[in-house]
Amino acid sequence: MLKLILLSFWGAILGSYFKINGNPNGDIILACAIIFKFTGIIGLLYFNRKKIVEFLN
């Protein structure tokens, strides 16, 4: 899951570079970066839910 989050940062940087240079694929790369970030965060929360509940109690 951490690899997905790191991949999303790289995708955001690469997508913004393509977007600035006028490449239409920059939107697709930025959208994939957003999806990877949400997937990584949801996965981290899902697989560590027991630790989170113990921490909050």
mmCIF file of the N, C-alpha and C atoms, coordinates in Angstrom:
data_MODEL
# 
_entry.id   MODEL 
# 
loop_
_atom_site.group_PDB 
_atom_site.id 
_atom_site.type_symbol 
_atom_site.label_atom_id 
_atom_site.label_alt_id 
_atom_site.label_comp_id 
_atom_site.label_asym_id 
_atom_site.label_entity_id 
_atom_site.label_seq_id 
_atom_site.pdbx_PDB_ins_code 
_atom_site.Cartn_x 
_atom_site.Cartn_y 
_atom_site.Cartn_z 
_atom_site.occupancy 
_atom_site.B_iso_or_equiv 
_atom_site.pdbx_formal_charge 
_atom_site.auth_seq_id 
_atom_site.auth_comp_id 
_atom_site.auth_asym_id 
_atom_site.auth_atom_id 
_atom_site.pdbx_PDB_model_num 
ATOM 1   N N  . MET A 1 1  ? 0.811  -1.175 0.000   1.00 0.00 ? 1  MET A N  1 
ATOM 2   C CA . MET A 1 1  ? 0.000  0.000  0.000   1.00 0.00 ? 1  MET A CA 1 
ATOM 3   C C  . MET A 1 1  ? 0.871  1.263  0.000   1.00 0.00 ? 1  MET A C  1 
ATOM 4   N N  . LEU A 1 2  ? 1.973  1.186  0.714   1.00 0.00 ? 2  LEU A N  1 
ATOM 5   C CA . LEU A 1 2  ? 2.869  2.345  0.709   1.00 0.00 ? 2  LEU A CA 1 
ATOM 6   C C  . LEU A 1 2  ? 3.470  2.574  -0.673  1.00 0.00 ? 2  LEU A C  1 
ATOM 7   N N  . LYS A 1 3  ? 3.681  1.486  -1.410  1.00 0.00 ? 3  LYS A N  1 
ATOM 8   C CA . LYS A 1 3  ? 4.196  1.625  -2.775  1.00 0.00 ? 3  LYS A CA 1 
ATOM 9   C C  . LYS A 1 3  ? 3.185  2.339  -3.663  1.00 0.00 ? 3  LYS A C  1 
ATOM 10  N N  . LEU A 1 4  ? 1.894  2.080  -3.454  1.00 0.00 ? 4  LEU A N  1 
ATOM 11  C CA . LEU A 1 4  ? 0.868  2.783  -4.222  1.00 0.00 ? 4  LEU A CA 1 
ATOM 12  C C  . LEU A 1 4  ? 0.870  4.276  -3.912  1.00 0.00 ? 4  LEU A C  1 
ATOM 13  N N  . ILE A 1 5  ? 1.045  4.619  -2.656  1.00 0.00 ? 5  ILE A N  1 
ATOM 14  C CA . ILE A 1 5  ? 1.074  6.027  -2.286  1.00 0.00 ? 5  ILE A CA 1 
ATOM 15  C C  . ILE A 1 5  ? 2.305  6.704  -2.881  1.00 0.00 ? 5  ILE A C  1 
ATOM 16  N N  . LEU A 1 6  ? 3.445  6.037  -2.824  1.00 0.00 ? 6  LEU A N  1 
ATOM 17  C CA . LEU A 1 6  ? 4.649  6.606  -3.440  1.00 0.00 ? 6  LEU A CA 1 
ATOM 18  C C  . LEU A 1 6  ? 4.498  6.713  -4.952  1.00 0.00 ? 6  LEU A C  1 
ATOM 19  N N  . LEU A 1 7  ? 3.846  5.735  -5.558  1.00 0.00 ? 7  LEU A N  1 
ATOM 20  C CA . LEU A 1 7  ? 3.603  5.780  -6.999  1.00 0.00 ? 7  LEU A CA 1 
ATOM 21  C C  . LEU A 1 7  ? 2.671  6.933  -7.350  1.00 0.00 ? 7  LEU A C  1 
ATOM 22  N N  . SER A 1 8  ? 1.739  7.248  -6.471  1.00 0.00 ? 8  SER A N  1 
ATOM 23  C CA . SER A 1 8  ? 0.827  8.358  -6.739  1.00 0.00 ? 8  SER A CA 1 
ATOM 24  C C  . SER A 1 8  ? 1.566  9.695  -6.723  1.00 0.00 ? 8  SER A C  1 
ATOM 25  N N  . PHE A 1 9  ? 2.552  9.847  -5.830  1.00 0.00 ? 9  PHE A N  1 
ATOM 26  C CA . PHE A 1 9  ? 3.341  11.075 -5.824  1.00 0.00 ? 9  PHE A CA 1 
ATOM 27  C C  . PHE A 1 9  ? 4.123  11.221 -7.129  1.00 0.00 ? 9  PHE A C  1 
ATOM 28  N N  . TRP A 1 10 ? 4.725  10.134 -7.578  1.00 0.00 ? 10 TRP A N  1 
ATOM 29  C CA . TRP A 1 10 ? 5.472  10.162 -8.831  1.00 0.00 ? 10 TRP A CA 1 
ATOM 30  C C  . TRP A 1 10 ? 4.532  10.448 -10.007 1.00 0.00 ? 10 TRP A C  1 
ATOM 31  N N  . GLY A 1 11 ? 3.342  9.860  -9.981  1.00 0.00 ? 11 GLY A N  1 
ATOM 32  C CA . GLY A 1 11 ? 2.372  10.102 -11.038 1.00 0.00 ? 11 GLY A CA 1 
ATOM 33  C C  . GLY A 1 11 ? 1.891  11.540 -11.056 1.00 0.00 ? 11 GLY A C  1 
ATOM 34  N N  . ALA A 1 12 ? 1.732  12.134 -9.882  1.00 0.00 ? 12 ALA A N  1 
ATOM 35  C CA . ALA A 1 12 ? 1.304  13.527 -9.818  1.00 0.00 ? 12 ALA A CA 1 
ATOM 36  C C  . ALA A 1 12 ? 2.372  14.454 -10.387 1.00 0.00 ? 12 ALA A C  1 
ATOM 37  N N  . ILE A 1 13 ? 3.618  14.183 -10.079 1.00 0.00 ? 13 ILE A N  1 
ATOM 38  C CA . ILE A 1 13 ? 4.707  15.006 -10.606 1.00 0.00 ? 13 ILE A CA 1 
ATOM 39  C C  . ILE A 1 13 ? 4.806  14.843 -12.119 1.00 0.00 ? 13 ILE A C  1 
ATOM 40  N N  . LEU A 1 14 ? 4.753  13.613 -12.579 1.00 0.00 ? 14 LEU A N  1 
ATOM 41  C CA . LEU A 1 14 ? 4.856  13.351 -14.012 1.00 0.00 ? 14 LEU A CA 1 
ATOM 42  C C  . LEU A 1 14 ? 3.634  13.892 -14.756 1.00 0.00 ? 14 LEU A C  1 
ATOM 43  N N  . GLY A 1 15 ? 2.444  13.713 -14.196 1.00 0.00 ? 15 GLY A N  1 
ATOM 44  C CA . GLY A 1 15 ? 1.233  14.215 -14.827 1.00 0.00 ? 15 GLY A CA 1 
ATOM 45  C C  . GLY A 1 15 ? 1.205  15.727 -14.912 1.00 0.00 ? 15 GLY A C  1 
ATOM 46  N N  . SER A 1 16 ? 1.659  16.394 -13.855 1.00 0.00 ? 16 SER A N  1 
ATOM 47  C CA . SER A 1 16 ? 1.688  17.863 -13.897 1.00 0.00 ? 16 SER A CA 1 
ATOM 48  C C  . SER A 1 16 ? 2.714  18.356 -14.911 1.00 0.00 ? 16 SER A C  1 
ATOM 49  N N  . TYR A 1 17 ? 3.825  17.659 -15.058 1.00 0.00 ? 17 TYR A N  1 
ATOM 50  C CA . TYR A 1 17 ? 4.815  18.024 -16.068 1.00 0.00 ? 17 TYR A CA 1 
ATOM 51  C C  . TYR A 1 17 ? 4.214  17.914 -17.468 1.00 0.00 ? 17 TYR A C  1 
ATOM 52  N N  . PHE A 1 18 ? 3.525  16.797 -17.733 1.00 0.00 ? 18 PHE A N  1 
ATOM 53  C CA . PHE A 1 18 ? 2.894  16.631 -19.046 1.00 0.00 ? 18 PHE A CA 1 
ATOM 54  C C  . PHE A 1 18 ? 1.784  17.656 -19.256 1.00 0.00 ? 18 PHE A C  1 
ATOM 55  N N  . LYS A 1 19 ? 1.032  17.971 -18.206 1.00 0.00 ? 19 LYS A N  1 
ATOM 56  C CA . LYS A 1 19 ? -0.063 18.932 -18.322 1.00 0.00 ? 19 LYS A CA 1 
ATOM 57  C C  . LYS A 1 19 ? 0.475  20.316 -18.641 1.00 0.00 ? 19 LYS A C  1 
ATOM 58  N N  . ILE A 1 20 ? 1.572  20.709 -18.002 1.00 0.00 ? 20 ILE A N  1 
ATOM 59  C CA . ILE A 1 20 ? 2.168  22.016 -18.255 1.00 0.00 ? 20 ILE A CA 1 
ATOM 60  C C  . ILE A 1 20 ? 2.669  22.116 -19.691 1.00 0.00 ? 20 ILE A C  1 
ATOM 61  N N  . ASN A 1 21 ? 3.230  21.031 -20.218 1.00 0.00 ? 21 ASN A N  1 
ATOM 62  C CA . ASN A 1 21 ? 3.749  21.039 -21.580 1.00 0.00 ? 21 ASN A CA 1 
ATOM 63  C C  . ASN A 1 21 ? 2.666  20.862 -22.635 1.00 0.00 ? 21 ASN A C  1 
ATOM 64  N N  . GLY A 1 22 ? 1.419  20.702 -22.247 1.00 0.00 ? 22 GLY A N  1 
ATOM 65  C CA . GLY A 1 22 ? 0.319  20.647 -23.189 1.00 0.00 ? 22 GLY A CA 1 
ATOM 66  C C  . GLY A 1 22 ? -0.009 19.263 -23.717 1.00 0.00 ? 22 GLY A C  1 
ATOM 67  N N  . ASN A 1 23 ? 0.542  18.228 -23.111 1.00 0.00 ? 23 ASN A N  1 
ATOM 68  C CA . ASN A 1 23 ? 0.238  16.864 -23.540 1.00 0.00 ? 23 ASN A CA 1 
ATOM 69  C C  . ASN A 1 23 ? -1.123 16.461 -22.974 1.00 0.00 ? 23 ASN A C  1 
ATOM 70  N N  . PRO A 1 24 ? -2.054 15.986 -23.814 1.00 0.00 ? 24 PRO A N  1 
ATOM 71  C CA . PRO A 1 24 ? -3.391 15.639 -23.294 1.00 0.00 ? 24 PRO A CA 1 
ATOM 72  C C  . PRO A 1 24 ? -3.393 14.416 -22.372 1.00 0.00 ? 24 PRO A C  1 
ATOM 73  N N  . ASN A 1 25 ? -2.344 13.622 -22.367 1.00 0.00 ? 25 ASN A N  1 
ATOM 74  C CA . ASN A 1 25 ? -2.284 12.462 -21.487 1.00 0.00 ? 25 ASN A CA 1 
ATOM 75  C C  . ASN A 1 25 ? -1.992 12.834 -20.039 1.00 0.00 ? 25 ASN A C  1 
ATOM 76  N N  . GLY A 1 26 ? -1.672 14.080 -19.788 1.00 0.00 ? 26 GLY A N  1 
ATOM 77  C CA . GLY A 1 26 ? -1.415 14.520 -18.418 1.00 0.00 ? 26 GLY A CA 1 
ATOM 78  C C  . GLY A 1 26 ? -2.631 14.364 -17.530 1.00 0.00 ? 26 GLY A C  1 
ATOM 79  N N  . ASP A 1 27 ? -3.824 14.577 -18.091 1.00 0.00 ? 27 ASP A N  1 
ATOM 80  C CA . ASP A 1 27 ? -5.056 14.406 -17.308 1.00 0.00 ? 27 ASP A CA 1 
ATOM 81  C C  . ASP A 1 27 ? -5.238 12.958 -16.867 1.00 0.00 ? 27 ASP A C  1 
ATOM 82  N N  . ILE A 1 28 ? -4.935 12.033 -17.750 1.00 0.00 ? 28 ILE A N  1 
ATOM 83  C CA . ILE A 1 28 ? -5.087 10.614 -17.428 1.00 0.00 ? 28 ILE A CA 1 
ATOM 84  C C  . ILE A 1 28 ? -4.098 10.210 -16.340 1.00 0.00 ? 28 ILE A C  1 
ATOM 85  N N  . ILE A 1 29 ? -2.873 10.694 -16.432 1.00 0.00 ? 29 ILE A N  1 
ATOM 86  C CA . ILE A 1 29 ? -1.854 10.358 -15.435 1.00 0.00 ? 29 ILE A CA 1 
ATOM 87  C C  . ILE A 1 29 ? -2.234 10.950 -14.079 1.00 0.00 ? 29 ILE A C  1 
ATOM 88  N N  . LEU A 1 30 ? -2.745 12.180 -14.069 1.00 0.00 ? 30 LEU A N  1 
ATOM 89  C CA . LEU A 1 30 ? -3.174 12.786 -12.804 1.00 0.00 ? 30 LEU A CA 1 
ATOM 90  C C  . LEU A 1 30 ? -4.358 12.044 -12.205 1.00 0.00 ? 30 LEU A C  1 
ATOM 91  N N  . ALA A 1 31 ? -5.281 11.594 -13.037 1.00 0.00 ? 31 ALA A N  1 
ATOM 92  C CA . ALA A 1 31 ? -6.422 10.828 -12.537 1.00 0.00 ? 31 ALA A CA 1 
ATOM 93  C C  . ALA A 1 31 ? -5.967 9.501  -11.936 1.00 0.00 ? 31 ALA A C  1 
ATOM 94  N N  . CYS A 1 32 ? -5.019 8.845  -12.585 1.00 0.00 ? 32 CYS A N  1 
ATOM 95  C CA . CYS A 1 32 ? -4.480 7.587  -12.043 1.00 0.00 ? 32 CYS A CA 1 
ATOM 96  C C  . CYS A 1 32 ? -3.756 7.828  -10.723 1.00 0.00 ? 32 CYS A C  1 
ATOM 97  N N  . ALA A 1 33 ? -3.060 8.950  -10.608 1.00 0.00 ? 33 ALA A N  1 
ATOM 98  C CA . ALA A 1 33 ? -2.378 9.271  -9.357  1.00 0.00 ? 33 ALA A CA 1 
ATOM 99  C C  . ALA A 1 33 ? -3.383 9.449  -8.220  1.00 0.00 ? 33 ALA A C  1 
ATOM 100 N N  . ILE A 1 34 ? -4.521 10.088 -8.512  1.00 0.00 ? 34 ILE A N  1 
ATOM 101 C CA . ILE A 1 34 ? -5.559 10.263 -7.495  1.00 0.00 ? 34 ILE A CA 1 
ATOM 102 C C  . ILE A 1 34 ? -6.136 8.913  -7.091  1.00 0.00 ? 34 ILE A C  1 
ATOM 103 N N  . ILE A 1 35 ? -6.397 8.053  -8.062  1.00 0.00 ? 35 ILE A N  1 
ATOM 104 C CA . ILE A 1 35 ? -6.943 6.723  -7.774  1.00 0.00 ? 35 ILE A CA 1 
ATOM 105 C C  . ILE A 1 35 ? -5.960 5.903  -6.947  1.00 0.00 ? 35 ILE A C  1 
ATOM 106 N N  . PHE A 1 36 ? -4.667 5.945  -7.307  1.00 0.00 ? 36 PHE A N  1 
ATOM 107 C CA . PHE A 1 36 ? -3.655 5.212  -6.544  1.00 0.00 ? 36 PHE A CA 1 
ATOM 108 C C  . PHE A 1 36 ? -3.581 5.715  -5.111  1.00 0.00 ? 36 PHE A C  1 
ATOM 109 N N  . LYS A 1 37 ? -3.671 7.030  -4.923  1.00 0.00 ? 37 LYS A N  1 
ATOM 110 C CA . LYS A 1 37 ? -3.590 7.581  -3.571  1.00 0.00 ? 37 LYS A CA 1 
ATOM 111 C C  . LYS A 1 37 ? -4.767 7.122  -2.721  1.00 0.00 ? 37 LYS A C  1 
ATOM 112 N N  . PHE A 1 38 ? -5.985 7.212  -3.262  1.00 0.00 ? 38 PHE A N  1 
ATOM 113 C CA . PHE A 1 38 ? -7.154 6.780  -2.501  1.00 0.00 ? 38 PHE A CA 1 
ATOM 114 C C  . PHE A 1 38 ? -7.119 5.283  -2.226  1.00 0.00 ? 38 PHE A C  1 
ATOM 115 N N  . THR A 1 39 ? -6.680 4.497  -3.190  1.00 0.00 ? 39 THR A N  1 
ATOM 116 C CA . THR A 1 39 ? -6.576 3.052  -2.993  1.00 0.00 ? 39 THR A CA 1 
ATOM 117 C C  . THR A 1 39 ? -5.559 2.729  -1.897  1.00 0.00 ? 39 THR A C  1 
ATOM 118 N N  . GLY A 1 40 ? -4.437 3.407  -1.899  1.00 0.00 ? 40 GLY A N  1 
ATOM 119 C CA . GLY A 1 40 ? -3.420 3.178  -0.882  1.00 0.00 ? 40 GLY A CA 1 
ATOM 120 C C  . GLY A 1 40 ? -3.889 3.563  0.511   1.00 0.00 ? 40 GLY A C  1 
ATOM 121 N N  . ILE A 1 41 ? -4.582 4.687  0.635   1.00 0.00 ? 41 ILE A N  1 
ATOM 122 C CA . ILE A 1 41 ? -5.069 5.123  1.935   1.00 0.00 ? 41 ILE A CA 1 
ATOM 123 C C  . ILE A 1 41 ? -6.148 4.181  2.456   1.00 0.00 ? 41 ILE A C  1 
ATOM 124 N N  . ILE A 1 42 ? -7.076 3.800  1.579   1.00 0.00 ? 42 ILE A N  1 
ATOM 125 C CA . ILE A 1 42 ? -8.132 2.870  1.993   1.00 0.00 ? 42 ILE A CA 1 
ATOM 126 C C  . ILE A 1 42 ? -7.530 1.520  2.396   1.00 0.00 ? 42 ILE A C  1 
ATOM 127 N N  . GLY A 1 43 ? -6.538 1.051  1.647   1.00 0.00 ? 43 GLY A N  1 
ATOM 128 C CA . GLY A 1 43 ? -5.888 -0.210 1.983   1.00 0.00 ? 43 GLY A CA 1 
ATOM 129 C C  . GLY A 1 43 ? -5.169 -0.154 3.316   1.00 0.00 ? 43 GLY A C  1 
ATOM 130 N N  . LEU A 1 44 ? -4.468 0.930  3.579   1.00 0.00 ? 44 LEU A N  1 
ATOM 131 C CA . LEU A 1 44 ? -3.786 1.070  4.869   1.00 0.00 ? 44 LEU A CA 1 
ATOM 132 C C  . LEU A 1 44 ? -4.780 1.107  6.019   1.00 0.00 ? 44 LEU A C  1 
ATOM 133 N N  . LEU A 1 45 ? -5.874 1.824  5.837   1.00 0.00 ? 45 LEU A N  1 
ATOM 134 C CA . LEU A 1 45 ? -6.884 1.868  6.887   1.00 0.00 ? 45 LEU A CA 1 
ATOM 135 C C  . LEU A 1 45 ? -7.547 0.512  7.081   1.00 0.00 ? 45 LEU A C  1 
ATOM 136 N N  . TYR A 1 46 ? -7.823 -0.196 5.995   1.00 0.00 ? 46 TYR A N  1 
ATOM 137 C CA . TYR A 1 46 ? -8.508 -1.483 6.083   1.00 0.00 ? 46 TYR A CA 1 
ATOM 138 C C  . TYR A 1 46 ? -7.638 -2.544 6.758   1.00 0.00 ? 46 TYR A C  1 
ATOM 139 N N  . PHE A 1 47 ? -6.375 -2.631 6.369   1.00 0.00 ? 47 PHE A N  1 
ATOM 140 C CA . PHE A 1 47 ? -5.518 -3.676 6.903   1.00 0.00 ? 47 PHE A CA 1 
ATOM 141 C C  . PHE A 1 47 ? -4.991 -3.365 8.303   1.00 0.00 ? 47 PHE A C  1 
ATOM 142 N N  . ASN A 1 48 ? -5.122 -2.135 8.753   1.00 0.00 ? 48 ASN A N  1 
ATOM 143 C CA . ASN A 1 48 ? -4.667 -1.763 10.092  1.00 0.00 ? 48 ASN A CA 1 
ATOM 144 C C  . ASN A 1 48 ? -5.805 -1.307 10.980  1.00 0.00 ? 48 ASN A C  1 
ATOM 145 N N  . ARG A 1 49 ? -7.015 -1.746 10.686  1.00 0.00 ? 49 ARG A N  1 
ATOM 146 C CA . ARG A 1 49 ? -8.187 -1.273 11.438  1.00 0.00 ? 49 ARG A CA 1 
ATOM 147 C C  . ARG A 1 49 ? -8.147 -1.717 12.896  1.00 0.00 ? 49 ARG A C  1 
ATOM 148 N N  . LYS A 1 50 ? -7.597 -2.882 13.199  1.00 0.00 ? 50 LYS A N  1 
ATOM 149 C CA . LYS A 1 50 ? -7.526 -3.329 14.595  1.00 0.00 ? 50 LYS A CA 1 
ATOM 150 C C  . LYS A 1 50 ? -6.597 -2.437 15.405  1.00 0.00 ? 50 LYS A C  1 
ATOM 151 N N  . LYS A 1 51 ? -5.476 -2.079 14.825  1.00 0.00 ? 51 LYS A N  1 
ATOM 152 C CA . LYS A 1 51 ? -4.534 -1.194 15.523  1.00 0.00 ? 51 LYS A CA 1 
ATOM 153 C C  . LYS A 1 51 ? -5.129 0.199  15.718  1.00 0.00 ? 51 LYS A C  1 
ATOM 154 N N  . ILE A 1 52 ? -5.887 0.665  14.726  1.00 0.00 ? 52 ILE A N  1 
ATOM 155 C CA . ILE A 1 52 ? -6.498 1.991  14.837  1.00 0.00 ? 52 ILE A CA 1 
ATOM 156 C C  . ILE A 1 52 ? -7.552 1.999  15.936  1.00 0.00 ? 52 ILE A C  1 
ATOM 157 N N  . VAL A 1 53 ? -8.368 0.949  15.985  1.00 0.00 ? 53 VAL A N  1 
ATOM 158 C CA . VAL A 1 53 ? -9.406 0.883  17.024  1.00 0.00 ? 53 VAL A CA 1 
ATOM 159 C C  . VAL A 1 53 ? -8.772 0.781  18.406  1.00 0.00 ? 53 VAL A C  1 
ATOM 160 N N  . GLU A 1 54 ? -7.700 0.003  18.555  1.00 0.00 ? 54 GLU A N  1 
ATOM 161 C CA . GLU A 1 54 ? -7.010 -0.103 19.847  1.00 0.00 ? 54 GLU A CA 1 
ATOM 162 C C  . GLU A 1 54 ? -6.414 1.242  20.247  1.00 0.00 ? 54 GLU A C  1 
ATOM 163 N N  . PHE A 1 55 ? -5.898 1.976  19.281  1.00 0.00 ? 55 PHE A N  1 
ATOM 164 C CA . PHE A 1 55 ? -5.291 3.269  19.569  1.00 0.00 ? 55 PHE A CA 1 
ATOM 165 C C  . PHE A 1 55 ? -6.345 4.269  20.021  1.00 0.00 ? 55 PHE A C  1 
ATOM 166 N N  . LEU A 1 56 ? -7.526 4.201  19.414  1.00 0.00 ? 56 LEU A N  1 
ATOM 167 C CA . LEU A 1 56 ? -8.582 5.166  19.741  1.00 0.00 ? 56 LEU A CA 1 
ATOM 168 C C  . LEU A 1 56 ? -9.273 4.842  21.059  1.00 0.00 ? 56 LEU A C  1 
ATOM 169 N N  . ASN A 1 57 ? -9.190 3.603  21.536  1.00 0.00 ? 57 ASN A N  1 
ATOM 170 C CA . ASN A 1 57 ? -9.849 3.239  22.808  1.00 0.00 ? 57 ASN A CA 1 
ATOM 171 C C  . ASN A 1 57 ? -8.994 3.531  23.983  1.00 0.00 ? 57 ASN A C  1 
# 
